[in-house]
Amino acid sequence: MKIYIKKEKTAKGEIKEKLWVNFTDNDGKRQRKSLKLLNTKANRKLAETKIIPALLYKLESNKFIEKLIPTLNEFMVVSFKMNEGTRSLNTQNDYRISYNKHIAPVLGHLRLDKIKVSHIKQWQSDLSKKVSSNRVRNVRATLSTILKDAMADELIEKNPLSLVKTVKISKTEITPFNMDEIKLILENSTGQDRNFFALALFSGMRSGEMVGLKWSDIDFSKPEIKISRSRKMGVDGKTKTESSNRTIEILDPLIPYLKSQYQLTGELNSYVFLNKFNNPIYDIKRIRENGWKKTLKACNLEYRTIYQTRHSFATMMLENGEDILWLSHMLGHTDSTMTLSKYTHYVKKEEKKRGQFLNKKFPSLKVDTTPSDKLVA
C-alpha cells in the first residue's frame, strides 16, 4: 500500500493537495482511495503510522471500510502538532491534560465522522457533574480546536460541538479575607508557607506568577518585583496577558517576609519558592494541598481558594482609598476599567459635599428670588 498525492478542487474552487493510497484488494483489483487528509508532514506521519497499518489489518480480516477517516484520538496527534507553534507551553500542556483526562476516555475511539451531537451533549452533561462550569468551557475549547482542524482538512463537513450550547459560567464569588483574618493566617503559618501567603496577600500577584518567581526578579534596593513569567504544571510560560508583564513595588509589610524567604532559598540563586528537594515547585496545587488547607483549618476559617488572596489585596487597597490606576498596574490588569468592573463595590466612597471647587471660580451672585407667580413674562 503506497501513499501518493493528488490535487483536488474544493467546493470553493480552491486547489488543494490531498493524500491518497493505492493497493490491491482481496479480489486482486487495484484500488485508489482518498485518505481525506491534506498533504502535510503531520498528516503523512499519521497515515504511515496509524491509518495504513489499520487499513492493512482490515484488508487481511476482510473488514475494509470505504471511508478512510481517522478516529478522534488519531487526529488529535495531528491537531496538536499543527498548533504547537502558536500555543504557549502552558496552554499546550493544559490542552493535552484536558484531552487525555476528559475527552479521550469518552470520545477518543470514535471516528471523526461518527461523532454526533448526542455524543457531545451526553459527554458535556456528564462532565458538568464532575468539574466546574469554567473547566467545562476550557475542555470544550480543546475539543473544538481539534474538530475545527478536522473541518479545515475536510474530514468532516460540520462541527457537532457548535450545535451544543456551552454551559453557563457561574460567576466566581469574591470572598476576600479581612485584615483580622489576614493577620490570623500569617500567625498560624510558618516558614516558606507564611512567606508565600504574605507575598500573595500584600502584592496581589497571581499564583502562577509567584510559583515562577526567581530571586533575579526581586530588587530590594528599589524595592520592586519584576513579573515576566508564570509557572504551571512544571512548565515556565508567559504571563496571562501582555499587561501582566509588569514591575510592581514591594510594600513595606511584605519586606520582612521576603527577607525571611531569602534566608531559606536566596543563596541557591534559584526560584524564590522551592520544594523540600530544592527543586522548583511543580504547581500551585502543591502549596494548596500541603500548606493552604492546613493553615485555614488551624485558623478555623472556612475554605477559600488561594486566588482569594488576590481579591483580598485588591479590596483592601480600594477600601482604604488607594489609587485605582496604581492598583490596576499592581494586579496586571489591561486598564482600570477591568479593575473597577470586578471591585466596584469596594471602592471607598468619601463622605463629602461634591463640587466645592466651583465656589472659587463662581462666587455667589445676587439672584432674583421672586416667586415665579410674581414674574411677568
DOKOL-737006 format. One line per 8 residues: number of its first residue (from 1); their letters; for each residue x, y, z of C-alpha. Coordinates in steps of 0.05 Angstrom, whole numbers. Example, Ala and Ser with C-alpha at 12.3 -4.5 7.8 and 13.67 -1.06 7.14 Angstrom:
# residues 2
1	AS	246/-90/156 ~ 273/-21/143
***
This chain:
# residues 377
1	MKIYIKKE	0/0/0 ~ 31/66/-22 ~ 15/138/-9 ~ 11/188/-66 ~ -10/260/-74 ~ -68/284/-116 ~ -92/354/-129 ~ -166/364/-116
9	KTAKGEIK	-214/422/-125 ~ -254/441/-64 ~ -327/465/-62 ~ -299/536/-60 ~ -259/524/-123 ~ -192/521/-88 ~ -139/471/-109 ~ -110/431/-51
17	EKLWVNFT	-63/372/-48 ~ -94/310/-15 ~ -64/244/7 ~ -87/181/-30 ~ -67/108/-27 ~ -66/54/-79 ~ -68/-20/-64 ~ -94/-87/-89
25	DNDGKRQR	-155/-113/-53 ~ -172/-185/-35 ~ -203/-197/-104 ~ -139/-176/-139 ~ -168/-109/-161 ~ -127/-46/-158 ~ -159/6/-114 ~ -146/81/-105
33	KSLKLLNT	-175/114/-43 ~ -170/184/-15 ~ -148/189/58 ~ -187/255/63 ~ -124/288/90 ~ -87/349/66 ~ -14/338/44 ~ 23/360/107
41	KANRKLAE	81/330/145 ~ 38/314/205 ~ -16/281/162 ~ 35/239/124 ~ 62/214/190 ~ -9/198/214 ~ -22/159/150 ~ 42/120/155
49	TKIIPALL	39/103/229 ~ -36/97/242 ~ -82/95/182 ~ -45/49/133 ~ -29/-4/186 ~ -103/-3/206 ~ -124/-10/133 ~ -77/-68/121
57	YKLESNKF	-106/-103/181 ~ -176/-92/156 ~ -157/-118/87 ~ -129/-181/118 ~ -190/-191/160 ~ -239/-172/104 ~ -263/-112/144 ~ -243/-57/95
65	IEKLIPTL	-281/7/107 ~ -296/51/47 ~ -285/118/82 ~ -216/124/110 ~ -230/173/167 ~ -185/174/229 ~ -211/169/300 ~ -211/230/345
73	NEFMVVSF	-151/200/382 ~ -113/192/317 ~ -128/262/291 ~ -113/294/359 ~ -39/280/346 ~ -43/318/280 ~ -82/376/310 ~ -34/385/369
81	KMNEGTRS	25/384/322 ~ -8/437/277 ~ -19/484/335 ~ 43/476/377 ~ 77/536/344 ~ 21/584/363 ~ 8/560/434 ~ 48/573/497
89	LNTQNDYR	78/512/531 ~ 29/522/589 ~ -31/523/541 ~ -7/462/502 ~ 5/424/566 ~ -64/443/594 ~ -97/422/528 ~ -62/355/529
97	ISYNKHIA	-82/341/601 ~ -154/362/586 ~ -156/316/526 ~ -126/255/560 ~ -167/262/623 ~ -235/287/599 ~ -242/274/524 ~ -203/212/503
105	PVLGHLRL	-237/163/551 ~ -306/180/524 ~ -299/204/452 ~ -228/186/431 ~ -245/118/400 ~ -298/148/353 ~ -284/162/280 ~ -289/237/267
113	DKIKVSHI	-349/230/221 ~ -385/186/272 ~ -385/237/329 ~ -457/260/336 ~ -489/318/372 ~ -519/268/421 ~ -449/243/438 ~ -427/314/453
121	KQWQSDLS	-489/331/495 ~ -482/269/538 ~ -407/279/546 ~ -416/352/567 ~ -473/335/615 ~ -431/281/650 ~ -370/327/652 ~ -411/383/684
129	KKVSSNRV	-425/337/743 ~ -351/327/757 ~ -318/395/745 ~ -335/469/748 ~ -371/504/691 ~ -308/544/677 ~ -268/479/669 ~ -321/450/623
137	RNVRATLS	-312/510/577 ~ -237/501/577 ~ -243/428/559 ~ -293/446/505 ~ -241/493/475 ~ -193/435/468 ~ -244/392/432 ~ -268/450/390
145	TILKDAMA	-197/463/363 ~ -189/391/342 ~ -256/389/307 ~ -244/455/272 ~ -178/428/246 ~ -214/367/221 ~ -263/412/183 ~ -205/450/153
153	DELIEKNP	-176/384/129 ~ -245/367/101 ~ -251/304/143 ~ -319/326/169 ~ -370/374/139 ~ -393/406/204 ~ -370/413/276 ~ -421/377/321
161	LSLVKTVK	-395/416/381 ~ -421/481/350 ~ -492/453/355 ~ -487/442/430 ~ -496/502/476 ~ -439/514/524 ~ -452/513/598 ~ -463/579/633
169	ISKTEITP	-405/602/676 ~ -425/613/747 ~ -395/680/767 ~ -337/670/815 ~ -357/699/882 ~ -307/748/912 ~ -299/729/985 ~ -237/767/1008
177	FNMDEIKL	-203/759/1075 ~ -209/819/1120 ~ -148/847/1157 ~ -162/808/1220 ~ -165/743/1180 ~ -101/761/1143 ~ -66/771/1209 ~ -94/704/1233
185	ILENSTGQ	-68/668/1170 ~ 2/696/1179 ~ 3/680/1253 ~ -18/607/1241 ~ 32/592/1185 ~ 107/584/1187 ~ 169/584/1143 ~ 160/584/1068
193	DRNFFALA	85/576/1072 ~ 78/640/1113 ~ 125/678/1065 ~ 85/654/1005 ~ 19/674/1036 ~ 47/742/1054 ~ 70/754/983 ~ 1/735/957
201	LFSGMRSG	-36/779/1007 ~ 10/840/1002 ~ 23/842/927 ~ -39/814/892 ~ 4/770/847 ~ -27/710/812 ~ -10/641/838 ~ 29/620/776
209	EMVGLKWS	69/686/778 ~ 91/671/850 ~ 109/599/836 ~ 151/622/776 ~ 185/680/813 ~ 261/679/816 ~ 308/718/861 ~ 335/753/800
217	DIDFSKPE	266/785/793 ~ 270/818/861 ~ 307/883/874 ~ 308/901/949 ~ 344/967/935 ~ 286/999/898 ~ 246/958/924 ~ 208/924/868
225	IKISRSRK	190/858/835 ~ 193/845/760 ~ 139/797/736 ~ 152/764/669 ~ 133/690/674 ~ 81/643/703 ~ 94/571/724 ~ 41/517/716
233	MGVDGKTK	47/441/716 ~ 122/443/718 ~ 130/489/659 ~ 150/563/657 ~ 108/602/608 ~ 84/671/592 ~ 42/712/639 ~ -34/713/629
241	TESSNRTI	-34/776/585 ~ 15/826/557 ~ -3/876/611 ~ 13/822/663 ~ 87/834/647 ~ 99/888/697 ~ 144/915/752 ~ 109/925/819
249	EILDPLIP	132/958/883 ~ 144/918/946 ~ 101/946/1002 ~ 134/955/1070 ~ 95/900/1106 ~ 120/849/1054 ~ 194/863/1060 ~ 207/823/1125
257	YLKSQYQL	174/761/1095 ~ 215/765/1031 ~ 279/773/1071 ~ 258/713/1113 ~ 249/673/1049 ~ 317/696/1025 ~ 348/661/1086 ~ 316/596/1061
265	TGELNSYV	329/597/986 ~ 366/661/968 ~ 436/632/969 ~ 415/580/917 ~ 404/636/865 ~ 342/600/842 ~ 267/606/845 ~ 242/642/907
273	FLNKFNNP	200/583/929 ~ 227/512/926 ~ 203/443/948 ~ 238/402/1001 ~ 287/376/949 ~ 307/447/930 ~ 273/439/863 ~ 223/488/832
281	IYDIKRIR	152/478/856 ~ 113/439/804 ~ 47/476/810 ~ 5/518/858 ~ -33/454/874 ~ 26/431/916 ~ 21/492/961 ~ -54/489/964
289	ENGWKKTL	-55/417/987 ~ 6/418/1032 ~ 0/485/1067 ~ -60/527/1050 ~ -115/480/1071 ~ -79/463/1135 ~ -70/536/1153 ~ -143/554/1142
297	KACNLEYR	-163/496/1185 ~ -116/519/1240 ~ -148/589/1235 ~ -217/558/1239 ~ -233/594/1173 ~ -280/566/1120 ~ -241/542/1059 ~ -229/593/1005
305	TIYQTRHS	-184/585/944 ~ -114/616/944 ~ -139/662/889 ~ -180/698/942 ~ -114/727/968 ~ -111/768/904 ~ -182/792/915 ~ -164/807/987
313	FATMMLEN	-106/852/965 ~ -149/889/915 ~ -208/901/961 ~ -163/920/1020 ~ -129/974/977 ~ -195/1002/949 ~ -230/1003/1017 ~ -173/1045/1043
321	GEDILWLS	-173/1095/987 ~ -112/1073/946 ~ -109/1099/874 ~ -146/1055/824 ~ -94/1065/769 ~ -38/1043/815 ~ -78/982/837 ~ -94/963/765
329	HMLGHTDS	-20/962/749 ~ -4/921/811 ~ -55/869/790 ~ -32/868/718 ~ -100/888/690 ~ -104/917/620 ~ -134/981/647 ~ -171/1008/707
337	TMTLSKYT	-238/992/675 ~ -225/918/686 ~ -207/931/759 ~ -270/972/771 ~ -314/920/738 ~ -290/869/788 ~ -285/910/851 ~ -332/970/842
345	HYVKKEEK	-369/954/908 ~ -305/961/947 ~ -284/1030/923 ~ -282/1077/982 ~ -337/1129/979 ~ -317/1193/1016 ~ -369/1230/1056 ~ -361/1300/1028
353	KRGQFLNK	-400/1353/991 ~ -384/1350/917 ~ -367/1407/870 ~ -335/1452/923 ~ -281/1475/874 ~ -335/1512/835 ~ -346/1561/892 ~ -277/1593/880
361	KFPSLKVD	-290/1606/806 ~ -363/1622/811 ~ -376/1661/876 ~ -448/1672/897 ~ -484/1723/854 ~ -545/1763/872 ~ -602/1723/843 ~ -674/1746/839
369	TTPSDKLV	-712/1700/886 ~ -780/1730/869 ~ -832/1674/869 ~ -847/1650/799 ~ -920/1671/802 ~ -898/1744/812 ~ -854/1744/750 ~ -882/1778/689
377	A	-869/1746/621
***
